[in-house]
Amino acid sequence: MAILYFYWNRHEPLDMHAIFATVFMVVYVLIYLFLNPPYFSPNRHIDTLLIILPLVSYGAILFPEINATIPVQGTKGFGWLGLVVTVVVLVGFKWFF
């Protein structure tokens, strides 16, 4: 997703939200992969949520113009909210389970 974003916007100035979100996602993926217990819970829907929600949130930060009903800053804000909430949930599962 990052490669697609940076390719499409190669002639525009760099967006700091995109750079920070990309770094944030790299850290998230490293936490998800290397601190992974055998199972988070018997419910596998939690694992799916911890994969899908950050991807959708990351996409909202990189491509906020897709959402035509909310201003760009609002879409980016909801994207950041989704990323931060997912990281808090992931770290909570890692420490308490």
Buried (B, 14 or more C-beta within 10 A) or exposed (E): BBEEBBEEBEEEEEBEBBEEBBEBBEEBEEBBEEEEEEEBEEEEEBBEBBEEBBBEBBBBBBBBEEBEEEEEEEBBBBBBEBBEEBBEBBEEBBEEE
